[in-house]
Amino acid sequence: MKVSAEQPFEIIYSLFSHEYLGLLFESFVIQLDEKGRLSLAHQNISSVNAKEFAAGLDDTDYQLIKMMDEMQQDAVTKKLNTKKLKAKEYLRKIYDPKTGNKAAQEMLELKLEGLRSKILEKLKGKRLFEMANDGNPIWKEICIMPEPASVLFHFRRNEDNTHYFPTIKYRGEKLDWQYKNAYLICNEPAWLVADGALYHFAKGVDGKKLSPFLNKRFIVIPRKVEQQYYEKFVTQLVASFDVYAKGFEIKVERNQPEAVLNLSDLPGSPKVDLFGNSQAESEEDKIVFDLKFQYGEYAFRAEDGAKTNVKLEQNGDEYTFHKVIRDGIKEKSYGDYLKNLGLPVRASRFALEKSKAFGWLNTYKDDLIAQGFQIQQATDAKGKKYFFGHAKISVDVKENIDWFDVNAVIEFGPYKIPFAKIRKLLLQGKTEFELPNKEIAVIPDSWFVNYTEIFAFLEDDPTLDAGALKLKKHHIALAQELQSNNLVQLTLSRKLEKLRDFSQIEDYELPEAFQGTLRPYQKAGYNWLRFLNEYQFGGCLADDMGLGKTVQTLALLAYQKEVNPGTTTLLIMPTSLIYNWELEAQKFTPSLKVLVYTGSQRVKDHTKFADYDLILTSYGITRLDMEVFKSFYFNYVILDESQAIKNPSSIIAKSVAELNCRFKLILTGTPVENGTMDLWSQMNFINTGLLGNQSMFKKQFLLPIEKKNDVDKAVKLHAMIKPFILRRLKTQVATDLPEKVIHVKYSSMSSEQEKAYEEIKSYYREKIVNELTAPGTKNQQFTLLRGLTQLRQVANHPKLIDRTYEGDSGKLEDVIHMLRETASEGHKVLVFSQFVRHLGIVKEFLDEEKIPYAYLDGTTKDRQAQVKSFQENDDVKIFLISLKAGGVGLNLTKAEYVFLLDPWWNPAVEAQAIDRAHRIGQENKVIIYKFITRNSVEEKIMALQERKKALAGELISTEESFMKSLSQDDIEALLD
């Protein structure tokens, strides 16, 4: 019968019995009569038509309608009815008494039971009816009781049996519900309809515990199954519900829990490789922490979450149920406390490596006891008993003349253990040993973390008292770091204490023989080198490129000539740097007698070294003439570009390690290029043993830092090397730098390059000399300009004039090396050349190495995009620019370095290129490198320019004016 949404109506819910599916709910709208009463006019309401009656529905109604739709026979069978039978036919088939499908029945019942439970929870405040057999949805109203009823289960034990039955109370009144046609709508949890009212229950009573008694007063439990019934059923009932018993006793305990932390062994498992083979290194044994709670005589594991536990005690014919009501809030507070201490005992158990476990226990034992924890050890099958007392280590380090004396005291409770025994165990990575009382002491993991390095570096000294040990002085930083963490007592002289911060080192006078002025940061570097010399420490001067490592070193060598006359220093470097060092030594330390030990004509006689203050040689020559160098005792051995020995297994690294000297020093702008082992190789050269041997360093530092990202290890390594590495970035010393710093970088030609250069030089020398005797100068100037241009191109790279050339170029090697160095230091660099093809060669290298760069020559159309890329993209560190395209009109204030790949006739044009970087808005100091090929026309042009400028007092402005200024002697000199 159609209901009008325009007239008054009410939504009701009706309960009916389906022949297969049991009790189901259905939703209806009922038209109200003129007096507001429910009429016989009604219609089913579903999610499809619910919106028509929106005025009379709330959110709960919509939810109830949706759930009731889901429990109707068509909806509930849809997923299971794969053959698309009619719902009634499908249900008849699966519920057939002979051929029915029990599994499908169970699935349907599970689904419907869940829906009934959800619907009943939401029916409070709604109207519920029983449906009549004729389909009238409002046949009999069911009153939904708002409060939960309570159930009391009764047991009456007598000589023959036990009677069991439940009683129900609502609002304190006993409910008469048996033999009254009462029925259960839902079992989990129970919802009972009795005498026209719907009841639900406190404590989530299961309907199956009530259904046997709908038409039965009690259940009889015979004596022969009594014990089994009590153990399996009654204990669960006593634990969860209120029980009244006669004939046996129920004792209820409500004690405060006592937290017990139980420790037991968990053996480690051997590690296996990819092929299943056992490895030598095994996983460390673990300790399992098991949290339990003791209530009187009864203990419960934390993972057992039941609020109430019942234990059955049988004494002859007597039964006693012990009911323990647990304090969940208190138990949680114990678990949270452990979690805050770093022991998250999820599900009551937590395993830690044995040394970490006892380290944790050593740290927090007193706090645990103060909080009321008991600490117990589980019985070990081997009878092993652990020491749970306090473990203590104290280390005293005192400065001696040439080393540190180290004294250590180890205590486990009342026992003092010889330090040598613990040191041996620490180095072997072993964690436990037996105390005199037969208890097993476990070394806390913090000792491994804090002391392994210093114990590894200790040395036995037979001249000292028994058990005394010494530590080399270059391990001062390690001792200082341990002192700062209150791990050792360290006694230092006031002077050595200053090594903690080199800025506090005293100011030393520069030697009289040093011809130059040091900038403030360079003077600080010189002071640092002097301090290291005083304490016979090796050092690594690792300033940024262009900050003057050479001049600081020469100042030190000038001082050495004053205080150690007659001694000789060996300075080893890449071949390309030798000439630069020679020129710098002539400029700043002209009093030093310098021997350049290179070339095929070198005299391989070590006795000649004593005649010189400074020997300059290359890594290649050192490798070849190792026996010559080993035969001489040098004052200093200095390595420039020391990353050359970054691979400790290389021949050169092994060779320089065999050199004999009093002091060692290394110079590099990039101490670490590939990995942490680069550092070990160089540090081991300057201070042998500073970082232990190679295998120890790999285990202690390299693997933890590179494989596990161990920040603590990285910090410790940095602290150990910090006193012996001085690194200043250009940004740090900007205030000490002038606006522009110009360096000349001399490069040596490769043998193939030199051959190509000589061929061209010979050709033009003959041609020009012949033309000089002929009348007229125009042809002479043209030939001279062409010849000089070709010579300059070959000085850069022979490929500039001969595309078939397959050899290399000394200048290109130097440019590439310095580009790598500036980029690795994070600096931006402008690279200028007047030859586009020269830029192309550099460009090829950058493309091969996949190094991003910006590029600008006369053919570039997106000039501004290239400038923006260099100025704004942090990944673009290099900008290649041709002189004509980029000499003017660019604002490149992000550049910190300018590389001039070839000298120009016109110094004013050169200055313009530099000013692309050095201009208003530039916050960085600009360092300029001019690359000049040795023994080439480039070097001679530069010398001529300086001379002409000095004589004429004016700049040579053009190529033509330069040519006109050349005399015949000048021309012959250029082509010599």
HELIX and SHEET records of a PDB file:
HELIX    1   1 ALA A   50  GLY A   56  5                                   7    
HELIX    2   2 ASP A   59  GLU A   70  1                                  12    
HELIX    3   3 GLN A   73  THR A   77  1                                   5    
HELIX    4   4 ALA A   87  ILE A   94  1                                   8    
HELIX    5   5 LYS A  102  LYS A  122  1                                  21    
HELIX    6   6 ALA A  202  GLY A  204  5                                   3    
HELIX    7   7 GLY A  207  LYS A  209  5                                   3    
HELIX    8   8 SER A  211  PHE A  213  5                                   3    
HELIX    9   9 ARG A  223  VAL A  225  5                                   3    
HELIX   10  10 GLU A  226  TYR A  229  1                                   4    
HELIX   11  11 TYR A  230  VAL A  234  3                                   5    
HELIX   12  12 THR A  235  SER A  240  1                                   6    
HELIX   13  13 GLY A  328  ASN A  340  1                                  13    
HELIX   14  14 ARG A  346  SER A  348  5                                   3    
HELIX   15  15 LYS A  354  ALA A  370  1                                  17    
HELIX   16  16 PHE A  419  GLN A  428  1                                  10    
HELIX   17  17 ASP A  445  PHE A  457  1                                  13    
HELIX   18  18 LYS A  473  HIS A  475  5                                   3    
HELIX   19  19 ILE A  476  SER A  484  1                                   9    
HELIX   20  20 ARG A  494  GLU A  497  1                                   4    
HELIX   21  21 LYS A  498  ARG A  500  5                                   3    
HELIX   22  22 PHE A  502  GLN A  504  5                                   3    
HELIX   23  23 PRO A  520  GLU A  534  1                                  15    
HELIX   24  24 LYS A  549  VAL A  563  1                                  15    
HELIX   25  25 THR A  575  LEU A  577  5                                   3    
HELIX   26  26 ILE A  578  PHE A  588  1                                  11    
HELIX   27  27 HIS A  606  ASP A  611  5                                   6    
HELIX   28  28 TYR A  619  LEU A  624  1                                   6    
HELIX   29  29 MET A  626  LYS A  630  1                                   5    
HELIX   30  30 SER A  642  ILE A  645  5                                   4    
HELIX   31  31 ILE A  651  ALA A  657  1                                   7    
HELIX   32  32 THR A  676  ILE A  686  1                                  11    
HELIX   33  33 GLN A  694  PHE A  697  1                                   4    
HELIX   34  34 LYS A  698  LEU A  702  3                                   5    
HELIX   35  35 LEU A  703  LYS A  708  1                                   6    
HELIX   36  36 VAL A  711  ILE A  721  1                                  11    
HELIX   37  37 LYS A  722  PHE A  724  5                                   3    
HELIX   38  38 ALA A  734  ASP A  736  5                                   3    
HELIX   39  39 SER A  751  LEU A  772  1                                  22    
HELIX   40  40 LYS A  778  ASN A  796  1                                  19    
HELIX   41  41 PRO A  798  LEU A  800  5                                   3    
HELIX   42  42 GLY A  810  SER A  824  1                                  15    
HELIX   43  43 VAL A  836  GLU A  849  1                                  14    
HELIX   44  44 ARG A  863  GLU A  872  1                                  10    
HELIX   45  45 LEU A  883  GLY A  886  1                                   4    
HELIX   46  46 PRO A  907  ILE A  914  1                                   8    
HELIX   47  47 VAL A  937  ALA A  952  1                                  16    
HELIX   48  48 GLU A  959  LYS A  964  1                                   6    
HELIX   49  49 GLN A  968  LEU A  974  1                                   7    
SHEET    1   A 8 LEU A  38  ASN A  44  0                                        
SHEET    2   A 8 GLY A  22  LEU A  32 -1                                        
SHEET    3   A 8 PHE A   9  HIS A  18 -1                                        
SHEET    4   A 8 LEU A 128  GLU A 130  1                                        
SHEET    5   A 8 LYS A 140  ILE A 144 -1                                        
SHEET    6   A 8 ALA A 197  HIS A 200  1                                        
SHEET    7   A 8 TRP A 191  ALA A 194 -1                                        
SHEET    8   A 8 TYR A 183  CYS A 186 -1                                        
SHEET    1   B 4 GLU A 173  LYS A 174  0                                        
SHEET    2   B 4 ASN A 161  TYR A 170 -1                                        
SHEET    3   B 4 SER A 150  ARG A 157 -1                                        
SHEET    4   B 4 ASP A 242  LYS A 246  1                                        
SHEET    1   C 3 GLU A 173  LYS A 174  0                                        
SHEET    2   C 3 ASN A 161  TYR A 170 -1                                        
SHEET    3   C 3 ILE A 219  PRO A 222 -1                                        
SHEET    1   D 3 GLU A 249  GLU A 253  0                                        
SHEET    2   D 3 GLU A 318  ILE A 325  1                                        
SHEET    3   D 3 THR A 308  ASN A 315 -1                                        
SHEET    1   E 4 TYR A 298  ARG A 301  0                                        
SHEET    2   E 4 LYS A 286  TYR A 295 -1                                        
SHEET    3   E 4 GLU A 258  LEU A 266 -1                                        
SHEET    4   E 4 GLN A 374  GLN A 377  1                                        
SHEET    1   F 2 PRO A 270  VAL A 272  0                                        
SHEET    2   F 2 SER A 278  SER A 282 -1                                        
SHEET    1   G 3 TYR A 298  ARG A 301  0                                        
SHEET    2   G 3 LYS A 286  TYR A 295 -1                                        
SHEET    3   G 3 ARG A 349  GLU A 353 -1                                        
SHEET    1   H 4 TYR A 415  ILE A 417  0                                        
SHEET    2   H 4 TRP A 403  PHE A 412 -1                                        
SHEET    3   H 4 ALA A 391  GLU A 399 -1                                        
SHEET    4   H 4 GLN A 489  THR A 491  1                                        
SHEET    1   I 4 TYR A 415  ILE A 417  0                                        
SHEET    2   I 4 TRP A 403  PHE A 412 -1                                        
SHEET    3   I 4 LEU A 469  LYS A 472 -1                                        
SHEET    4   I 4 GLU A 459  ASP A 460 -1                                        
SHEET    1   J 2 GLU A 432  GLU A 434  0                                        
SHEET    2   J 2 ILE A 440  VAL A 442 -1                                        
SHEET    1   K 7 VAL A 594  VAL A 596  0                                        
SHEET    2   K 7 LEU A 614  SER A 618  1                                        
SHEET    3   K 7 THR A 569  MET A 573  1                                        
SHEET    4   K 7 TYR A 633  ASP A 640  1                                        
SHEET    5   K 7 ASN A 660  LEU A 667  1                                        
SHEET    6   K 7 GLY A 539  LEU A 541  1                                        
SHEET    7   K 7 ILE A 725  LEU A 726  1                                        
SHEET    1   L 6 LYS A 740  SER A 747  0                                        
SHEET    2   L 6 VAL A 926  THR A 933  1                                        
SHEET    3   L 6 TYR A 897  LEU A 900  1                                        
SHEET    4   L 6 VAL A 829  SER A 833  1                                        
SHEET    5   L 6 ILE A 878  SER A 882  1                                        
SHEET    6   L 6 TYR A 853  LEU A 856  1                                        
END                                                                             
